[in-house]
């Protein structure tokens, strides 16, 4: 957990400090806990920074006041990014947090690399109900709002007590100020100016920001993609975390050919890399980042040797050290890199001379099994256990 100066939004940072930064914004009435089931996996490839709205979670309520606007929240996010030396970042946000991301992409395009807008809107409807809610909260606190929150946030039968507790713990004055921001929010005129590659995610059963709102955003932003999640309401990261994780991971994945992640996928295949990322924890994330950047981003991208040659070298090294699980994985990679079974066999035969007959014998057994699986009706899954790459 990060200790935050009083004039900055409270935040939580996860993932390697050297990884591409990704900011995650919350919905009204929630905290960084909204991203608990999504952020850890995203932190395998990104420096993830979740932040709290003023008066929510750990953020001070006095950061905004009555009559606040989306711009006020956007400026606070920029101040947070500046404090962390994040000159350029990707951004994903839910509802009010998504609107903040839209504002940043419109007014500070030089800061936003990629954008995801989740269960949000460019215009949250008639300002009257928002002003009424702000007045109610200022007068009576959040009790009555909390009573109806589950119906707005989740599909029938689903609940997340932690988020409901966070709502009750929110400062009423700051919550009301955020309602003021939602009342005056209209980002529709600027949608066509967004240049960051954008993904819009909607919950099909979201009563607060229905799919029609998401379609309006996607239609307004040039080249934007739209994903609608079944069985999801307003707080999709809590209710459908797997679907949200997959959508965001694909959207924020490095796109440039030759990057470590791209080469890793090309050599080992998407299925293996997806499994490795899914197993990543906060403890193993730095090692995953190291593998992607160094092994795949520097060594495997060096044009001095072809990928065929690198596969031959890798097979030999794995046989020498008896790393049979990774040998199986790299036999598959060798086939993907263009080596024939005969060439793989020749490489393993040579290991019998320099690594020893018992090592080669075990290696032939592993390779024969893998090649038989690849030649069968369907490729068997990698036996990669906890292997890192």
N, C-alpha and C positions, 0 to 999 in steps of 0.2 A: 504494500500500500504506500502511496506517495504522500508525503507531508506537503500541503499546499499553502502558499501565502494567502492571507485573508482577501486580497484583492484579485485573486485568480480563481477560476472555477476548480472545484475539487476534481481530481482525476485519478485514474489508476492505469499504470503503464505495464504492459506485458510484452514479452518477446525480445529478441536480440536488438540491442541498441543500434546496430548497423543495418538492420533490415528496413525495407521501405515502410514509411509511417502510414498508419491507417487510423483515423479518428472515428469513434463510434458515438453517436448522439442519441439521447434518450427521448422517450415520450413524456408528455405532461403527467406529473404525478408519480413518476418512476425514478429509479436511480440506476447506477451502473449495474445493479443486479439484473436488470433486464437482459443484459448480454452474457450472463453467466454460462449459458450452455452453448454459446457461439464463439465468444472471444478467445478462449484458450486454444482452440484449433486454428483460428486465424492467426494467432501469434506464432505459429510455426514458421510462417513465411513473412510476417510483418511485425513492425513495432506498433502494437495495438495500444491506443490511448482512449479509454472510455472516460467520459466526463459527465458531471452532474449539473442539471439546471440550477440556477440560484434558488436557495432555500430548499433544495431537494438533496437527499443523501448527505454528503459532507460539504456542499457549497454554501457559502454565507448568503443569507436572504437579502442583505443590503446591496447586492451587486446590481439589482434592478429595482425600479419602483413603479408606482402607478403610471399608466400611459406608456409603458414600455412597448417597443416594437421588435420585429424580427431582426432588424439591423442592430439593435442593442445586444441581442444574444450573439449575433454573428461577430460583432467586435470583441466580445468576451472570448469566443473561440479562437479568434486570431491572436488575441493576447496570450492565451494558453499556448498556442502553437509557437509563438515567438519565444515564450519563456523556455520552451523545450528545444529551441533552435531548429524548428521544422519549417524550412522555407517553402516546401511544397509537400503536399500530403494527399492521400486518398481519403474519402469520407463516406460513411454510411450513417443514416439516421432514421429513426422511427418517428412518425407523426410530426410533432413540433420539432424534434431533432432533424427530421428529414427536410422540413421547410428551411431550417437554418442552413443545411447543406446546399439547398437550391439558391438561397441568398448569396452564399459564398461563391458558388459557381458563376452566378450572374455578375456580381459586383467585384469579385477578386479572382478572376479566372486564372491568373498567374499562380495562384496558390493551390488550386485543386487539380490533382492529376486525374483521378477517376472518382465517379460519384455513384452512390446507390441510395435510392429514395424508397423507404420501406413503409408501407401502410400510412401514407401521408397524402398531402394535397398541396396544390399551389394556391388554393383559396378555400378556407374552411367554412364557407357558407355565410349566411346572414350574421352580421356582427352582434345583433340583438341578444341571442341566447348566450353568447360568450360574455357580454357585459353583465347580463343577469347573473350568470354563474359567478363572475368576479365579485359582484355586490353581495351575493349570498355568502360566499366564503369569507369576505371581509367582515360580514356581520355575525356569522354563526360558526365559522370554522369549517373543517372539511368533513364533518360527520355525515351530513346528508349526501354529499358528493360521493363519499366512500360507499354508501349503501347501494348505490346503483352502478358502481365502477365495474364489477364483475360482468354485468350484462353488456357493457360497452366494450370491454377488453377481451373477453373470451367467448368461445362457443359454449352452448349449454353442456353442463356436466364437467367442464374443465375449470380449474382454478389454480392460482399460485399464491398461497398465503403470504409469502415474503414480499411480493409486490404490493399486495393490499396493505400490509403493514407499513411499507415505505410511504404509501399515499397518506396514511394517517399521521405519519411522522413529518410530513412536509409542512414548511412554514406557510400559513394561510396568506400572508401578505405577498409573498413571492409567488405562490400559486396563482393568486389573483392577477398579479402583474403579467404572468405568462398568459393568462386568459386574455388580457388586454392585447398582447402581441398577436394572439391567434385571431382576435376580432378584426384587427386592422390588416391582417396578412392578405396580400394579393400579389403573387409573384407571376401571374399568368402573362403579363406583357413582356417579361424578360426571358421566358422559356426559350425562345428562338435564338437567344444570345449564348446559351450554354454550349460550350465547346468540349467540355470534359466528357469522355465516354461514359454513358449513363445507363444504369439498370434501374428499372422501376419494379418494385415487388408489391403485390396486392394480396390481401386475404379475401377470398371469395365471400366469406360470411362476416365481413367487417362492416358494422353499422356506422362507425364513426367516420371513416374515410372509405367509402365503398369503391369497388373496382372502377367505377366510372371516373373517379377522381384520378386514379392511377393512369387510366387510359388518356385522360386529358394531358397529364404531364408527359407521357410517352409520345403522344402525338405532337406536342409542342416543342420537344427537344430534338434537334436533328440527329437521326441515327440511334435514338434511344431504344433499348430493348425492354420488353414487358414480360413479367412472369406473374401468373396468378396461382396462388396456393390454395388447393382445396382443404376443407376442414380447418381453416385458419380465420381468426377474427383479427382484432386490432393489434394485439401484442404478439405478432407472429414469431419473433425470436424466442419467446417463452413457450408458446403453444406448439410451434412446429420448428424446433431448433435445427433438426437435421436438414430440412428442406431449405431453410434460410442459410445455413452453413454452406451447403453445396452451391447455392446460387451466388453467394458472395465470394466464395473461394474461386469459383470459375471466373467471375467478373474481375476480381482483383489480381488474378494470377498474372505473372509477367508475360507480356505478349511478344517481346522482341525475340526473334530467332537467334539462337546462340547463347541465350541466357542460361544460367545453371539449371534452373527449373525446367526450361524447355528442352535442353539436351538430356537431362535426366529422364524426362518423359519419353523422348524419342528413343533412347537406348533401352530403358527398362520397361516402358509401356505405362499407359495411364493407370491401369488397374493396380499395379504394384505401388506406384507413387501415391495414388489416392489412399491405399491402405496404410502406407507408412505415415502419411500426414494425419490420417484419422487416429492413429495410435499415439500421436505426439502429445506429450504432456508439457506442463510448464518446465519440468525438470529436464526433459530431453530436447526441448525446442532449440536451445543454443547449438546442440550437436547437429540437428537437422539443418539449421541455417549454415553451419560450417560445411557440411557435406554438399549442400546445393551450391554454395558460393565457391568453395575451393576445389573439391574433387570434380564437380560437374561444370562449374563456371570458369575454371582456370585450366585444369589439366585436360579434361575431355574436349575442351574447345580449342586447344592448341593445334594449329593446322599442320604442325611438323609431321605428325603421324596420322594415318587414316584411322577411322573407327574400326575397320577390320583389324588393323595392326594392334590397336589398343585392346581389342577383345582378345586377341591371341596372347598378349602380354598378361592381361588380367587373369585369364584362365590358368596360365602357368603359375602365377603368384598364388592363386587360391589353392591350387593343388599342392604346392610346396608347403603351405601352412595348414592344410587340412580343413579349410573352411568350406565344408560340403554344402551347407545351406546356401551360402552366397555363390558357390560354384554352380549350383542348379540355376539360380537366378541369372548368372552371367552366361550360362549355356544358352538360355533363352535370348539373352541380349546379343550373343554372338550370331545366332540365326537372324535376329532382327537387323544386325549390322552387315549381313550378306555372306556370312561363312556357311559353307555346306557341311553336312554331317561328316563327309570325308575329310575336310580340312580340320574340323574340330578333333576328329579321331587322330589325325597326324600330329596335331599339337599335343594331345594327351600322350601319344606314343613317345614323343620326345621327352615328356616329363618323366617317363620311366627311366631314361638314361640319367637325367640330372637331378631328379627329386626322389628316385627310388621306385622299385617295382611295386611295393605295397601301396604307396601313395597313388601311383598310376592306376593300379587295380581298382581302388576305391573310386577314383575319378571316373573311370570308364563305366562303373556301375551307375553312378549318379547321372552321367551324360546320357547313357542308354535309356534310362528311365525317362528323362526329360524329353529326349528326341522322340521316344515312343508316344508320349503324351501330346507333343506338338503334331505328330503325324496322325493322331486319332481324330474322332468326330468333333471333339471340343478340347480347347486348351485347358489343362488343369490349372488350378490356382497356384501361385507361388507358395512354396514352403519356406516363407521368409521369416517366420517367427518374429523375433524382435530385432531383426537385422536392420541397420540404418539406411541402406540404400538398395 
